[in-house]
Every structure is written in C-alpha cells, then in structure tokens.
Amino acid sequence: MAPYYRLVTSSPASQSNPLLAPDATLLESMEKTNKEELDKLDERLKEAQKTEGESEISDALKARANYLTRVGDKDRAVEAQLLALEKTPGLGSRIDIVLTLVRIGFFFGDHKLITTHLTKAEELIDKGGDWDRRNRLKVYRGLHLVSMRQFERGGELFIDALSTFTATELISYNDFVALTVISNALALKRVDLKKKIISAPEVTQVLPDLPVLGDLIKNLYDCHYSQFFLALATLEQTHLLPSRLLSPHARYYVREMRVKAYSQLLESYRSLTIESLSGAFGVSAEFVDSELSRFIANGRLHASIDKVHGIVETTRPSLKNAQYEKVVKQGDVLLNSVQRLSKVLY
C-alpha cells in the first residue's frame, strides 16, 4: 500500500506524531512490489486485448482496478474502476464495480463519490439487479445515511437488511449489528425497540459480544435510567468516539438519547420532584436541573420547573394544536412556492 502509506505519512498530522514518521526503506520496498504487480497486470491486459475476447479484457481491467484499490491509490483506482465499468457487459458485474467505487468513497471520506455512485447503483439495480445486490445496497445506503446523522432512515434500512446481511466487503457482521442497535435505539419508539431490536434473534445472538449495547437498550426499555446513563457514557467512549463514521455525531447522539430518556420518564407522570429525578438517573439534582432547564428552553421537553417547590411538571401539548400549526406551516411553504412559480411564469 505504498500510495496510501505516502498519503498518511505526508499528512499534517504525521508531523506531530512520531509513529507516522515516513520510513524511506519501507516505502521503497512497497513501491517496488506495487510496480512489479502492476507490470504483470498491464501485461495480462495487453495479452487479453490482442488475443482474447470481451470477457477476458473485462476481467483483466477489473483485476487491475481492484489492485489499485487495495493499495490505496485513490485517483488511479477510481479511474481504473470507471474504465472497467465502461468495458464490462454484465449487469451484475457492473453493479459490483459501482459498489466498489462507493467503498472507495467511504474509505477516503469522499461524499461526492459516495452519493454519485449510490445513485448509479440504484439505477442499475432497478434495471434488474438480483436479490443479494439489492440487500447489499440497503446496507450501503444505510451506512451513508447514518454518516449524515439521518439515524431514523438509516436504521430502517439496517433492520430491513438484518436477516439477510451479506455486505461483509463493507462492514463486519458484528459492526453492522452494532450500528443497527445504535441507530435504532435513538430512532425507534419503546414498543418498536422491543419488537424490532431487543427481540430480534440476529441481535440477541451478537449482544454477548457487545455487552454495552445490550445494557443500553435493555435498561432504556426496562426504565433503569441510572444504568442506562452508565451504558450511554461507556458507549460514547467505546463505540462513538473511536468510530470514523459516528465520532462527528457523538455529542449529538448522547444528547438526543438523554432527551429520549427524560421524555420517557416524564410521560408517565404529571409531576416529579427534582430529587426523585436525580435519584432515578443516578446524577446530582443540580445536573438534572441544569439539563432539564436547557432542554425545556429549547423546546425539546414539554415540562416546566417549579424551583420554589423543587418540582418538574409535565405539560402535554394538544394534538389538535400541533396539527393546526403543522397545516399553517405547510400552507405558508405552499403559498411561497406558488408565488415564486408565478413570478417565473409571468
């Protein structure tokens, strides 16, 4: 992986990290190995172009493109994969090449490459992709949605693919189940969490290897909030912050999960003392007071705090009022769109 090694050791982060200092001897050795292998692949491609048919040429192009992908030479790999895509006749093989381009995008964090080729993969699969590739695409799309903080939509796709997961080229099965649990713990309501996640055999099979996730969802469902808070803090350190995919969303995720837990408890009571709340969550009364004040002020929790008596009172919003406000907002958006359209037409 000489090209990727060169990229990593020349990055600004390598200047302050002695572990990333370039090793000239190692780099030279890797470059020599890469060149020898590419020369063999180029020779194989020339032979195929001279004496063999379309299928053999396509195989040679894919072999060269896949080797450039494995060594981390992004620009040349993308170029080679696109050339292989152009010369490959079979629909299934074309879908596989497009999904490889998506994986390159994930590896290098190139969101434009990901979105472009996810769209291309959907178009090809709609033309006649098989069952396996349709299910693999759900995992790719779900992973992309979660990377953009769309946990609900991504979680739905993960659940659809849970029992038929085969996309091991993208993510391991245990990591896939972990992402399924993490995204749906936030997105699903309590009843659906039990039905689709906690009781799912695919999840229960893996949870012994991922005990913190089991603690998170079971304590949330069973309303053991102090244990839930401990599991959430552990999850942040062991799964969220170390993850390239989830680390940008770690603070958001932890905050939203705390809001969900507070909402779940408050929905069961008309009022609660701050002391009882702090005891339920295993934190100080000052912490609960500060958190609830912030969430209530931002409209995240429907409650009010009586500081004199040390009580939190829930205020359930009217469903009719909420529907009325939604209709008014949607009406305003529609009127604005009509006005802009009239200006264009007239």
LINCOR-V501783 format. One record per residue. N is the residue number from 0. PSI is psi in whole degrees, -180 to 180 (NA if undefined). BURIAL is + if it has 9 or more other C-alpha atoms within 8 Angstrom, else -. D_FIRST is the distance of its C-alpha to the first C-alpha in Angstrom with 1 decimal. Layout:
BEGIN
n & psi & burial & d_first
N & PSI & BURIAL & D_FIRST
N & PSI & BURIAL & D_FIRST
END
This chain:
BEGIN
n & psi & burial & d_first
0 & 50 & + & 0.0
1 & -46 & + & 3.8
2 & -41 & + & 5.7
3 & -37 & + & 5.5
4 & -42 & + & 6.0
5 & -39 & + & 8.6
6 & -44 & - & 10.0
7 & -45 & + & 10.7
8 & -12 & + & 12.1
9 & 2 & + & 14.2
10 & 156 & - & 15.7
11 & -33 & - & 19.4
12 & -29 & - & 18.9
13 & -21 & + & 17.0
14 & -29 & + & 20.2
15 & 1 & - & 22.3
16 & 110 & - & 20.0
17 & -24 & - & 19.7
18 & -21 & - & 17.0
19 & 13 & + & 14.6
20 & 134 & + & 15.8
21 & 142 & - & 13.3
22 & 105 & - & 13.2
23 & -40 & - & 13.7
24 & -45 & - & 13.8
25 & -43 & - & 10.5
26 & -43 & + & 8.8
27 & -41 & - & 11.1
28 & -44 & - & 10.3
29 & -41 & + & 6.6
30 & -38 & + & 8.0
31 & -44 & - & 10.8
32 & -44 & - & 9.3
33 & -44 & + & 7.6
34 & -42 & - & 11.1
35 & -43 & - & 13.0
36 & -41 & - & 11.8
37 & -36 & + & 12.4
38 & -41 & - & 15.7
39 & -42 & - & 16.8
40 & -39 & + & 16.2
41 & -39 & + & 18.1
42 & -40 & - & 20.8
43 & -38 & + & 21.2
44 & -41 & + & 21.6
45 & -41 & - & 24.2
46 & -42 & + & 26.1
47 & -40 & + & 26.3
48 & -30 & + & 27.6
49 & -43 & - & 30.2
50 & -12 & - & 31.6
51 & -180 & + & 30.5
52 & -172 & - & 31.2
53 & -40 & - & 29.8
54 & -42 & - & 28.2
55 & -37 & + & 26.3
56 & -43 & + & 25.0
57 & -43 & + & 23.9
58 & -41 & - & 22.0
59 & -40 & + & 20.3
60 & -42 & + & 19.3
61 & -38 & + & 18.1
62 & -42 & + & 15.9
63 & -43 & + & 14.3
64 & -41 & + & 14.0
65 & -33 & + & 12.5
66 & -44 & + & 9.8
67 & -34 & + & 8.9
68 & -43 & + & 9.4
69 & -33 & - & 7.2
70 & -2 & + & 3.9
71 & 24 & + & 5.9
72 & 86 & + & 8.0
73 & -56 & + & 11.1
74 & -47 & - & 13.9
75 & -34 & - & 13.2
76 & -45 & + & 12.4
77 & -44 & + & 15.7
78 & -44 & - & 17.5
79 & -38 & + & 16.6
80 & -39 & + & 17.5
81 & -38 & - & 20.7
82 & -43 & + & 21.6
83 & -38 & + & 21.1
84 & -41 & + & 23.3
85 & -34 & - & 25.9
86 & -4 & + & 26.2
87 & 126 & + & 26.2
88 & -38 & - & 29.8
89 & 139 & - & 29.8
90 & -44 & + & 30.1
91 & -44 & - & 28.2
92 & -36 & + & 25.2
93 & -40 & + & 25.4
94 & -42 & + & 25.5
95 & -39 & - & 22.4
96 & -43 & + & 20.5
97 & -40 & + & 22.0
98 & -32 & + & 21.0
99 & -41 & - & 17.4
100 & -37 & + & 17.8
101 & -41 & + & 19.4
102 & -38 & + & 16.6
103 & -42 & + & 14.2
104 & -42 & + & 17.1
105 & -43 & + & 17.4
106 & -41 & - & 13.8
107 & 2 & - & 14.2
108 & 33 & - & 17.9
109 & 95 & + & 19.1
110 & -31 & - & 22.6
111 & -43 & - & 23.8
112 & -40 & + & 21.2
113 & -53 & + & 22.1
114 & -40 & + & 25.8
115 & -46 & - & 25.9
116 & -19 & + & 24.3
117 & -42 & + & 26.0
118 & -42 & - & 29.2
119 & -41 & + & 28.2
120 & -41 & + & 27.4
121 & -42 & + & 30.8
122 & -44 & - & 32.5
123 & -41 & + & 31.1
124 & -35 & + & 32.0
125 & -23 & - & 35.5
126 & -10 & - & 35.9
127 & 29 & - & 35.7
128 & 149 & + & 32.6
129 & 174 & - & 33.1
130 & -43 & - & 33.8
131 & -45 & - & 30.3
132 & -32 & + & 28.5
133 & -44 & + & 31.2
134 & -37 & + & 30.6
135 & -38 & + & 26.8
136 & -34 & + & 27.4
137 & -41 & + & 29.6
138 & -44 & + & 26.9
139 & -47 & + & 24.6
140 & -41 & + & 27.6
141 & -42 & + & 28.7
142 & -41 & + & 25.4
143 & -41 & + & 25.5
144 & -42 & + & 29.2
145 & -37 & + & 28.6
146 & -20 & + & 26.0
147 & 15 & - & 28.9
148 & 20 & - & 31.4
149 & 73 & + & 33.2
150 & -35 & + & 33.6
151 & -51 & + & 36.6
152 & -41 & + & 35.3
153 & -41 & + & 31.9
154 & -38 & + & 33.8
155 & -44 & + & 36.0
156 & -38 & + & 33.2
157 & -43 & + & 31.7
158 & -41 & + & 35.1
159 & -35 & - & 35.5
160 & -1 & + & 32.3
161 & -45 & + & 32.9
162 & -9 & - & 34.7
163 & 25 & - & 32.6
164 & 127 & + & 29.1
165 & 3 & - & 26.5
166 & 53 & + & 23.5
167 & -16 & - & 21.3
168 & -19 & - & 18.2
169 & -43 & - & 18.7
170 & 146 & - & 20.3
171 & 160 & + & 21.8
172 & -45 & - & 25.5
173 & -41 & - & 26.5
174 & -36 & - & 24.6
175 & -45 & + & 26.2
176 & -39 & + & 29.6
177 & -45 & + & 29.1
178 & -37 & - & 28.5
179 & -45 & + & 31.5
180 & -46 & + & 33.7
181 & -47 & + & 32.6
182 & -40 & + & 33.1
183 & -21 & + & 36.4
184 & -34 & + & 37.8
185 & -37 & + & 38.2
186 & -34 & + & 39.0
187 & 149 & + & 41.5
188 & 166 & - & 45.1
189 & -45 & - & 46.4
190 & -44 & - & 47.9
191 & -32 & + & 44.8
192 & -42 & + & 42.5
193 & -45 & + & 44.6
194 & -45 & + & 44.7
195 & -22 & + & 41.2
196 & -60 & + & 39.1
197 & -39 & + & 41.1
198 & -1 & + & 42.8
199 & 126 & + & 39.8
200 & -32 & - & 39.1
201 & -33 & + & 35.4
202 & -47 & + & 35.4
203 & -28 & + & 37.8
204 & -33 & - & 35.7
205 & -25 & + & 32.7
206 & -34 & + & 34.7
207 & -28 & - & 35.2
208 & -15 & - & 31.5
209 & 65 & + & 31.7
210 & -32 & - & 35.1
211 & -33 & + & 34.8
212 & -38 & + & 34.6
213 & -43 & + & 37.7
214 & -39 & + & 39.5
215 & -55 & + & 38.7
216 & -35 & + & 40.0
217 & -40 & + & 42.8
218 & -32 & + & 44.3
219 & -44 & + & 44.1
220 & -41 & + & 45.9
221 & 0 & - & 48.4
222 & 31 & - & 49.1
223 & 81 & + & 48.2
224 & -32 & + & 47.1
225 & -40 & + & 46.8
226 & -34 & + & 44.3
227 & -44 & + & 42.5
228 & -40 & + & 42.1
229 & -43 & - & 40.6
230 & -38 & + & 38.2
231 & -42 & + & 37.2
232 & -40 & - & 36.5
233 & -42 & + & 34.4
234 & -41 & + & 32.5
235 & -41 & + & 31.7
236 & -33 & + & 30.2
237 & -26 & - & 28.4
238 & -37 & + & 27.2
239 & -58 & + & 27.7
240 & -38 & + & 26.5
241 & -10 & + & 23.3
242 & 129 & - & 22.3
243 & -35 & - & 20.3
244 & -42 & - & 22.6
245 & -18 & + & 25.9
246 & -36 & + & 25.8
247 & -17 & - & 27.2
248 & 11 & + & 30.0
249 & -49 & + & 30.8
250 & -41 & - & 34.0
251 & -47 & - & 35.2
252 & -47 & + & 34.7
253 & -42 & + & 36.5
254 & -46 & - & 39.3
255 & -34 & + & 39.9
256 & -35 & + & 40.0
257 & -41 & + & 42.6
258 & -42 & + & 44.6
259 & -42 & + & 44.5
260 & -44 & + & 45.8
261 & -45 & + & 48.5
262 & -42 & + & 49.6
263 & -41 & - & 49.7
264 & -45 & + & 52.1
265 & -29 & + & 54.2
266 & -21 & - & 54.8
267 & -8 & - & 56.8
268 & 154 & - & 59.3
269 & -32 & + & 61.6
270 & 153 & + & 61.2
271 & 147 & + & 59.6
272 & 151 & + & 60.1
273 & -33 & + & 57.3
274 & -43 & - & 57.9
275 & -36 & - & 57.4
276 & -46 & + & 54.2
277 & -36 & + & 52.8
278 & -39 & + & 53.8
279 & -36 & + & 52.1
280 & -4 & + & 48.8
281 & 31 & + & 49.0
282 & 174 & + & 48.9
283 & 158 & - & 51.5
284 & -35 & + & 54.1
285 & -40 & - & 53.0
286 & -46 & + & 49.4
287 & -45 & + & 50.7
288 & -44 & + & 53.2
289 & -45 & - & 50.5
290 & -48 & - & 48.0
291 & -39 & + & 50.7
292 & -44 & + & 52.2
293 & -45 & - & 49.0
294 & -37 & + & 48.3
295 & -42 & + & 51.9
296 & -32 & - & 52.0
297 & 3 & - & 48.9
298 & 17 & - & 50.5
299 & -25 & - & 48.1
300 & 137 & + & 50.8
301 & 84 & + & 54.3
302 & 171 & + & 56.3
303 & 152 & + & 58.4
304 & 126 & + & 58.9
305 & 97 & + & 62.4
306 & -30 & - & 61.9
307 & -46 & - & 65.6
308 & -2 & - & 65.6
309 & 42 & + & 61.9
310 & 143 & + & 61.4
311 & 121 & + & 58.7
312 & 131 & + & 60.3
313 & 145 & + & 58.5
314 & 98 & - & 59.4
315 & 122 & - & 58.5
316 & 148 & - & 58.1
317 & 131 & - & 60.3
318 & -40 & - & 58.6
319 & -42 & - & 61.0
320 & -40 & - & 60.3
321 & -42 & + & 56.6
322 & -39 & - & 57.1
323 & -46 & - & 59.4
324 & -37 & - & 56.9
325 & -43 & - & 54.2
326 & -42 & - & 56.6
327 & -45 & - & 57.5
328 & -45 & - & 54.0
329 & -35 & - & 53.0
330 & -41 & - & 56.3
331 & -42 & - & 55.5
332 & -43 & - & 52.1
333 & -44 & - & 53.8
334 & -42 & - & 56.5
335 & -41 & - & 54.1
336 & -41 & - & 52.2
337 & -41 & - & 55.5
338 & -42 & - & 56.6
339 & -39 & - & 53.4
340 & -40 & - & 53.8
341 & -35 & - & 57.5
342 & -35 & - & 56.7
343 & -42 & - & 54.3
344 & -34 & - & 56.8
345 & NA & - & 59.9
END
